């Protein structure tokens, strides 16, 4: 899994956050999206590598401005993750 953090501009309220969340959830491989108009960031959790261009296109087609993109590996946390052996 991959965690992508997107810096964007144009969100002004919680309705904008929901709008961003809905459009990013439609991008292939995306599983979870959260966003904040306070920080101007959206965080995407995806099954596998998501093309930056697909995220950019989805955001910009709706009138928001894509400013930056950062990705890192993501490991799902849960109750039983406490018992996993560290590698």
Order of alpha helices (4+ residues) and beta strands (2+ residues): beta-alpha-beta-beta-alpha-beta
